[in-house]
């Protein structure tokens, strides 16, 4: 659990799993990302997507600083460097905005390329 700075009279704790879920969801929102941690975006239900979103995201917290590593599957035909850069920016922004923590590093690992065709 990570303690977030609180101006109130108590503690605010965030689990690493929540940080990983935020990062995974942010990565999935990037055009060209087919999945996080090997999970494809065309999974049958949103419940299944939420259940497995945190897989493929590693979290390291030191005080108020967070380092993240995100493993993604990328869609065939996309520019790897552009998608990776966008994933880094979106993940950093989402985690910082939602938690108030400082994201010092977002490492992206492209583990696979999806060749699945979209259904019309």
Helices and strands as residue ranges (DSSP letters): E 2-4, E 12-14, H 16-28, E 33-36, E 39-40, H 46-52, E 57-62, E 65-75, H 80-99, E 102-114
